[in-house]
Amino acid sequence: MSSNSNMAEEQKFSETSVQLTEAAPQIVGSGFTAPGNIYSAILSRNEAVKDARRLKDFQELRDKYVLKKVLFEDPLFPAEDSSLFYSEKFPLKLEWKRPSDICSNPQFILGGANRTDICQGDLGDCWLLAAIACLTLNDIVLKRVVPHDQSFTENYAGIFHFQFWRYGEWVDVVVDDRLPTYKNQLVFTRSGQKNEFWSALLEKAYAKLHGSYEALKGGNSLEAMEDFTGGLTEFYEITEAPKELYNIMRKALKRGSLMSCAIDVRILNELDAVLVKNQLNLINISDQKPCSQGKRKDGKDLMIRLVRVRDPWGVAPPPACKSNDWAALATSEQDKERLRPTEQGEFWMCFEEFKKNFTKLEICNVTPDTLEDDQMLKWNVTTHEGRWVKGCSAGGCRNFPDTYWTNPQFRLVLLEADAKEKTCTVVVALMQKGRRKERCSGATLHNIGFAIYEMKGNQQQLPKDFFLYNASTARCKSYVNMREVTERFCLKPGEYVIIPSTFDPHKESEFLLRVFSESRNDRKDKKKMEKEMKNHCDSHLSADSWRREYSYGNAILNAIFTSYYQYCDCFFLQDMQINANELRTVLNRVVAKHKELKTEGFSLESCRSMIALMDTDGTGHLNLQEFNHLWNKIKKWKLVFTRYDTDKSSTISSFEMRNALTEAGFQLNNQLYDIICMRYANEHMELDFDSYISCLVRLEGMFRAFRAFDRDGDGIIKLNVFEVSSIIFFFICLLNINNKYLQAA
């Protein structure tokens, strides 16, 4: 490992941009039964969320307004322009109306919820509507997302609710029934029947979840499908799809998966006039035996593979060359009926033509079962929520070796191989959180991905050298600007570490990491707060360097301290104590001798923190013994600082602060590193000497306070109300928390 020639050779990561599906043509509007035994994954994926408690909130609100005989008005999503658009004003003067003001006999669901109830309005959210259309093909999932026990007659109070899977838990979204209209017509999603409103209200609830209607413009159906099921997504570029794509699609439909397909707007072909920019639903596929009784070379019947596709908006019939009268090929009346499209915009097409004309296929599986075999499995699922913070834990991909190691790290232990196999099947899903809702602030989807490294027994944050000299065992194909990136791997039993990251460094976002495995596994975050506080250790400085610094520093200290006393009054000479202002003068005289630091000295706030740390008798001053103790610590920390000030700029990178703190004797978790960088680093993600010392002084104070309350030495403290008040006040005084820190926390 002494030379670069020994470094692990690994191909650099690449990033891929996925184009969002945008608006379909603006049109004013015109079965498969899934097996029920697999939907337990949807209904019980998050057992911590109690249905009774969630529904109680909605029912209490509804009953309250029914009793008051007042219609509910949602204060969190008001009937105002702020709920519509954040970047522009809608060109028309819209009026918010309740369904009873639009028609005489409004219905929540009329004749059952089906795909004809979804007609796009003047909002570019066809990706969402395609997912809703898929939702109507799965009655169990539909009733979870759209509770059917709502109406405009019984217990009506102008309030409705819908349920979405949101980053690991099901949430209940409550809305009022005021909808934007123009000339008494719904502006956005509407049903083909004027007096049916479930689809319009569902769109409004989803808009509230993301902050506004405008936030729904442009996207991928996978995002909404996942929010409707909590399932696992797969994305295929059809030109790069596996040879068994047809069988994958067949098994996906059989297992109740939601599917949609689309044409990239950059691809021009014969279907563009009709389907460009549209997100379409895959309804069914079929192997059709032609009536001419054709034979293959092996003597088996010739089967034509067909795909049934639906344009949810029914804009126009597809070109005849792409959807011939397939019913004419049927050999029975039953097959003829099945191959005859029943809804406007539906058509069958040959699978080969489907592959030529469509560019992407999106599948949302309600379980992670592979679509390449027929076995149904029970999966073990572990999740972790984390964040990438600029200058601290947003290290970018492996193309950036100086910062890559600072990304969050998660340990995965695969205990046993799959049944009758030598490897473990693992599905890793990485999702970035909240980017759509933050669009109003300029947020976009980052290119995200992950890599998996094999390791043994290391419980600490893996250092930079580990990634320089070890290649990844598995990784995602590329970094993609999608909300979630999912990959399936076969790994040998053992210990691994998963590194999720953005493609470029300094890209901030929260994320959710899910790991699915067929066999038992143990996934751990790298550091536990309690263990770290208990195992707070001494610094790792060499004895020789320490003795040299100690002797030199003491000589300067004694000279300056003595000369300083010559100018003090008699009272100070008697008690031999100094306050914060006097401490600042003494320390800055000492630091001035160290020309290599290029520092202006310590601030008054830093010196106040030092006195708060070292003032054992509570006088607000330091005596000579306390001052000596403080000076010894500063000398240790200074050696660490100069070691990581590689460019001699008198600053250290916020990324290197993690190593510096470790060497100074502090083992912290990722959340604390994030807070430290936000609190102490400047706009260039660097810390000067004063900020560095201030940080270490305050960390030392917090650990000291914790140990004082840890009477049993087990790393756990129990506090009464008085002790809680005391320790919070102490931390506030010690940390000097400012507005930036409060906002970050």
N, C-alpha and C positions, 0 to 999 in steps of 0.2 A: 504493500500500500504506500510505499514511499515515492512512487513516481506515477505520473499520469498514465503511463502505459498499462498499469494494472487496473485502471478504472473500468467499471462495467460498461461494456458496449451495448447500447440500446438505441433503437431507432427513435428519433424525436417524435413527439406528439404532433398531431395535426388538428386543426379545428375546421368544423363544417358548419355552414350557415343553412338553416332550414327556413324556407320561405313560409310566412304565415298565410293561411287561407283568408282572403279578404272578402269584400262584399260580392254577393251574387246580384244579377239583374234585379231591379226593384219591381216586384210583381204583386199585384193585389189579388189575393188568393183564390184561388180556385177551391196463414200464420204458423209463425214458428213458435212452438211451445218448448221452453227450456226445461231440462231436468231440475227438479227442486232440491235434490240432495246436496248440491254444491253451494247453495246460497247461504249456508251457515257462516261462510267466510265474510259475507257482507253484513249479516245481522248481528254477529257477535265479535267482529274484529276488534272492537274497543269495548271491552266489558266494563271499563272504568266509568264510561258515560252511561248514566242510568236513564233509561227511556222515561220512566215515570216522573223523574225530577225534571227532565227537559220538557216533557209535554205539559207538566203542571204549570210551567211559566206561561205557555200559550193559553192554556185553558183558563188560568186565573185572569189573564188580561181580557180574554173574550167574555168570560162570565161577568167581569167587572163592568164592561161597557154594555153588555146586554141588560144588566140590572139598572144601569144609569140611563139606558135608552139613548145612548150617544154613540155615534160612529167613530171608530178608532182613527186617529191621525198619527202616523209614525214620526216622532220627532228626530229620529236618527237618519231617516231618509225622506226628507220633506218634499212636498210637491212644489219644487222650485227648480230654477235653472241649474243650481249647483248639483242636483241629482242627475241631470241630463248630460252636460258637457263641461269639461274643465278647461279646454284649450280654445274653444270657439263658441260662438252663439249659434243656436239652431236658426236656419234661414227663415223658418216659418214661426208665426206666433202660435204657440201650443197652449192648449187648455187641458188641465188635469180634471178628469171626470171619473166618477164611479160607474161601474157597469149598469146600474139602474138608471143612470142619466143618459146612457148610450142606447139602450134597448129596453123594451117593456118586460121581458121575461128572461133575465140573465141566469145562466146555469154555469156551475163550476165545471162539471164534466157532463157532456151530452152524448149519450149512446156509447159510452166507453172512450177512453183516451187512445187515440191511434195517430198514425203518422200524417193523416190528412188534416189534423188539428194544428199543424205547424206551417204557417205561411210567413215568409220573411217580409219585414217592413223596410223602413228607411235607415237601417242600422247594419253595418258590415259585420254581423255576427253569425254568418252562415255556418261557421265551424261549430258554434254552440247549438244551432238548430238541428244540424245533422246528428249531433250527439243526442239531442232530445228525441229525434225521430227514431234513433236506435233504441232509446230507452223504452219507447212504446211497444217494442217487440218482446220485452221481458217484463211480464206482469208483476213478478215478485219484486224486482228492483224498482219498477215504476212506483209501486205502492209505498216503498220505503222513502223515495224522494218526494213524491206527491201524495201525501196522506189524503185518502178519498173521503174521509168523514168530515167534509167541509161543504158548505152550500151557501146560497144567497137567501135561503128561507129559514131553515131551522137554526136557532141560536146565531143569527146573522148580526154581526157588529162591525162590519167593514174591516175585519182582520183575518188574515190567512197565514199559514206557515208552511215551510218546505225544509227538507233536511238534506244536507250535503256533507260529504266526507271532506275534512279539512285538516291536512297535515297530521294524520294519525288519529283523529277523533271525529265523531259525527256531531255536527252542530245544527241547531234549529234556527232558521232565519224567519223572523216575523215581519210581515209587511202589511200596510193598509192596501185597499183595492182601488186607490186613485191612480189612473193610468193616463199617459200623455196622448192627447187626441188633436186632430185638425179637421175641422168641419164635421165633427161628430164621428170621425173614423179613427181607429187606433193607428198610431204612427209607426209603432214597432211591431213585434211579433203579434200575430192574430190567428184565430182559427178560421177554417173554411166556412164555419157557421157563425154568423154574426153574434149570436147570443151565448157563445161558449168562451170561457175566459181562463181556463187553467194554464194554458201555454203562455199567455201574456203575463199572468201573475208569477209563473215560474221564472220567466226572463227577468221580471222586476226583482225578485228575490236574489237571483244570481248577480244582477247589477249592484244591488245593495251590498252583497258580500264583497264586491271588488271596488266599491266606492262611487260608481256612476255608470250610466249606460255607455258613455264613450269608452270606458275601460274595456268594454267587450268587443271593440272593433279589432278584427284580425286575431287569428289564433289557430291552434290545432285542435281537432276534435278530441284527441287523446286527453287533453287537459280536462275538458268537461266530462268525458266518459269516466275518468278517474275520480272526479268529484262526485259523480253519481253512484259509484260502486266501491271506492276504496281499493280497487283492483290494481293489477300490474300491467303496465303498458308495453307494447312492442310496436316498433316503427320500421317499415320496410320501404326502401327505395326499390321500386319494382324492377328496374333494370339490373339491380344488384341482388335481388332476392334469391333464396335457395331454390334448387330445382323442384323441391317438393312443395312449392308454394300452394298449389291447388289443394293438396292434402292438409296443409296447415290451415287454410281457410275453412275447409270442410269440418275439421275437428274443432276449430274455434266456434263455429256456429252450433255444433252439437253440444258444446259445453256452455253455451249461453253467453259467450263473449260478445262484446259490442264491436262492430266493425264499420269503418267508413273508408272511402277512397277519394282521391282528388287528382286534378290535373294541375301541374305547375303552370302558372301564368306565363312562364318564359318559354314553354313548349307550344309550338304551333302545329296543329294538325286538323283533320277534317271535323273533329268534334268541338273545336273551339267556339264555333258560332253558337253552340247550344250550352256547353258545359264549362267553358272557361271561367275560372274563379269560383266555381261551385264546389261544395263539399257534398259528396253523395253517400248514400247508405248502401251497404251490401246486405241484401235481404236474404238471399238463398243462393245455393249452387246446386247443380244437378248433372249427373251423368246420363245423357239421353241416348237411348238405342234407336237409330233411325229405322223408319219403316221399310227401307230398301234392304234391310238385313245384310249390310256390308260386313265383310270379314277382314281381320287383320292377318298378317303373314303367319302368325302362330295359330291361326284357326279360330281365335276367340272373336266374339262379336265386336264390331267397331262401335265405340262409344264416343259421343261428342260431349265434351266438357263445356257446360254452360254456366254463366254467372248472371244472377238477377240483380239488377241495379236500379236504384230509385233516386231520381232528382227530387228532393223534398219540395221544390217549388213548382214542379210540373211546367217548366217554362215553354217547352215545345217538344214535339216528338223527335226522337233521335233520327239521324239519317238512316234510310232504309238499308244501306249497305252494311251498317253496323248492327242492325237488329232485325234480321229476317223473320219471317213468320215461322218461328220454331215449333209452334203447335202443329204445323203440318207434318212434322217428323214423328209425332207421337203415334204409338200403335194402339192406344186405348183411350176411351173417353176421359178416364181419370187423368191420364198424362196430358191430354189436350187441355183440360181445364186448369191443370197446374201450370202449364207453360203459357197460358194466356194472361197477359198483364191485366190486373184488376183496377189499378189506380192510375190517374193521369201522371205522367212522368216516369212510370215504371217500364222497364224493358229487359229482355234477356239478350245477352250477347255471348259470342264464343269466347272461351277463356283466352285463346291466342290473341284475339282482337283486343280483349281487355288489357292484356299485358302490353300491347303495342301503344294503346292510347292513354292509359292512366299512368301516372308517375309515382304515386305513393299510396301505401296501404297502411291503415292505422288499426290496431287491434288492442282492446282492453280486456284482459282476462280477469275474471273474478277470483281466480286462484292462480298461483304461479305454475301450474302443471304444464309441462312442455306440450306443444302442439305437434310434436314429431313422433309421439308414441301414444298408446291407448290406455296407459295406466293412470289411475287417479290416485293421488298421494295426499298425505296429511303433512303440512309444512310447519316447521318451527320458524317463528318470526321474531326478530329483535329490531328495535328502532332506537335511533339516537338523534336528538336535535342539537345542532351546532351552528356556528357562524364563522364567516371569514371576515376578519377585521383588518383594515388597511394598516400596514406597517407592523403587524404583529402575527396574524394567522392567515393572511391572504397572500400566500407565497407563490401562487401560480403553479403551472405544471412543471414537469421535470426538465423542460427546456431551460428553466431558470434555476440552476443548481444552488446558487447562493441563498435562495429563499424558499425553495421547494420544501425543505425539511421542517419549516415552521408551520405548515398546514396542520389542521387537526388530524390526529392519528387515533385509530380505533383497532383494538386487538380482537382478532377472531380466532377462536380455538375450535377446530373441527375434531371431535372426539372419536368418531367412528365412521367407517365407510358406509355407503348406501347398501341396502340389502343386495346380496349377490354381485356386488361390485367392489372394486379396489379403490374407488375414488368417491368423493362427496360432491353432490350436486348443490351448487350455491347460486342463488340469484341475488344480485346487488342492484338496488335502485336508489339513485341519488336525485333528490328533488330540491330545487331552489325555491325559496318561499317568498310570497308577497310581492313579486315583481310587477304583476299586473295591477295590483292595487296602488303601487307606487308610481305608476305611469305619469300621474299628474305632477310628479316631482322630477320627471325626466328619466325614470328608471326603464331599462330595457333588459331583456333576458341575457344573462351571461353565457358564454360558452363554458360548459361544465363537464367534468369527467372524473375518473378515479383510477387508481392503480392498486394492486395487491402485491405485497412483498412477503416472502417467507422469512420467519425469524424464529429465534429460540430463546425463551426465558427472559428476555429483556422487558422489564416492567416500566422503564423510564421512556421519556420522549426520545425517539431514535434521532441521533445527531446527523449532521450534514454528511459526514464521511460514510455513514451507512448507505446512503443513497448514491454516493459517488462510486462506490465499489460493489454494489449489489444491483443486479437487474431485477425488474418486476417479474413476478411469477405469472400474473394475469393483469389485464387492464382493459378499459373500454376501447372500442375501435377508434373513436375520435372524440374530440371535444365538440359538443353540439349546443347551439343556442335554443334548446328546448327546456321546458320546465322540469322534465325528468329524463334521466338517462338510465337505461336498464340493460344489463348484460347477464348472461347465464354462463357459468363456468363449471368445470369438473376439476376439483383439487384433491390432492392426497390428504389424508388426515394429518394434522399438525397445527402449528401456530403461525398465524399470519397477521399482518397489519394492513388496514385499508386506509388509503390516503385520498380523501375527496378534495378537489380543488377546482378553481376556475382556470381557464387557459392562461390568462395574463395575471401577473401579480397586482396587488392593491385593488382588486375588485371586491367590494363588500356586499355581503348578502347573508341571510340566514338560510339554513338548509336542513333537510330531513334525510337521514340515511336509514334505509331498510335493508335487512339481510334475511333472505329466506333460505333455509336449508332443509333437505329431506331428513338428515340425521341430526343428532344432538350437537349443539354448538354452544360456545360460551363467548359472548362478545362483550368486551369491557372497554370503557373509556380509560385513557392512559393513567389518569391520576385522580385519586379520591381526596377530597379536601381534608377530611379528618386525618387520613394517614399522613398527608403532607405536613399538617401542623404538628403531628406527633413526632415525625421524623425530621423535623427542622435540624439541620446539621451545621457543623463548622465549615469554614472555607477551606479550599484545597490549595493553599499557597505553599511554596517550597520554603523550607526552614532557612536556607541561606538568604533568599531574597527578603524574607521577613526580618532577619537579624540586621541586614544592611539598612533597610528602610527604618527600622526601629531606632537604631543608633543615630542615624542622620536626622530623623524627625525629632527625636528627643532633644538633641543638641539645639536645633532651631527653636523648638518649643520653649525650652528653659530660658534661652536668651531673650526671646520676645516676651514671654510671660513676666520675667524679672524686670525687663525694661518698661513694660506696661505698668507694673505696680508702682514704679517710681513717680508716675504722674497721678496716682490715685490719692484720694483723701485718707485721713487717718482711719475713718470708719471702715473703709474697704480693706485697708491693710490689716485691721484687726480681725475681721471675719473671713478674709481671703475668699470671697465669693464674687461671681460676675453674673450680670443679667444678659438678656439677649443682645442688646446693643453692644455691650462690652465683649461678648463672645464673638460677635461678628467682626469687631476690630481685631481681636487676637487671631482668629482663624484666617482672615484675609491677609494679614501680615505674613502668616506662615505660607499660605498658598502662593503669595506673590514670589516667594523664593523658588517655586517650581515653574520655571519659565515655559516648560514644555506643555503645561496645561492650557495656556492661552485663555485664561478665564478672568472675568471681572470680579470674581469672588462670590461669596455666599450672600444670598438675600436675607433680609431680616426675618422673613417667614420661615426660611430654612433653619435659621438659628433658634427661633422659637420652638420649632419641632424638635430640635436637638435637646433643648432644655426640658421639654415635656417628656422626652425619652429617658434622659439621664438623671433627672431631678428626683432622687429617691426619697428625700425628706419633705418634699412638697413645699419648698420655700420659693420656687420660681427662679432660683439661682443655681449655679453650679459651683461646688467647692473644688479645690485642686484635685482631690482624688477622683471626683466625678468627671472633671475635665480630662484627666489622664485616660480614663476609661473610654471616653468619647474619642479622644485623639487616636488611641490605638485602633479603634474600629475604622476611623476614617482612613488611616494608613493602609489597612488591609484592603478596603474597598477601592482606594486609589490605585493600588497595584493591579486589581482586576480591570479597572477602567482603562488604564494605559495599555493593557494587554489586548483589549478589543478595539482600541482606537488605532486601527491599522493604518489609516492614512494620515495620522498625526494632525488631525483637524480639531482636536479637543472635543470631539463629539463621538458618540457610538450610534450605530444604526439601531433602530427599534427592533429589527429582526435579531440582532446580536444581543439584545437586552436579555433574552431568555437564557442564553449561555452565561452571560455575565452574572445574572442573579443566581443561577445554579452554582457557579464557582464561588460566589460570595456566601453560599450556604442556604439558599432559599429554594425549596421545591414547591412550585405553585401549579395550579391547574390552568387550563386554557382561558377560562373566564377571567381569572385574575390578570393574566398576561394582557388580555384585551383591554381591561380597564386601565392597567398601568400605561399602556401605549397611548390610549386616548387622553389620559390625564397629564402625562409628562412629556410626550414627544411633541416637537414643533411641526410646522407645516411641511417640512422636508423629511419627516419621520426620523428625526435624530434627537438625541438627548445630550445636553451639555453637562459639564461636571456638576454644576449646582443642582440641576434636576435629578441627575443620577443619585447623588448623595441624599437629596431630600426623599427620594423614593425609598432608598434602603433604610433610612432612619425611620420612616413611617412603617415600613414592613416589620422592622425590628420591634417597634412599639406594639404593633398588633399581635405578633407572636408572643411577646412578653405578656400582654394582657390575657391572651388565651391560656397560656401556661399557668398564670396565676389562678384562673378559675378551674383549670383541669386538675382537681384535687386528687383524683385517682390515677392520673397519668395514662388514661386509656384513649386519649384523643377525643373525648366527648365531654362537653360541659353542660351543666344544668343551672339555669339562672332563675332567680325570682324577679318580680317586677322591679324592685329597687336596683338589683344588679344589672338588669337589662337597660334601665335608664342610665345608669352610671357608665356602662361600657359603650353605649351608643354616643353619649355626650363626649366620652374620651376619644372615640374614633373620629367624631366630627372635628374636635379641636385638633387632633393629630393630623388628620388628612387635609384640613383646610379645603373642604369640598367646595368647588365652584360650580357655576351653572353648567359648564361643559360636562363635568363629571356626572351631575345629576341627570342631565338629558341622556347621557350614555347608559347610565345604570337603569 
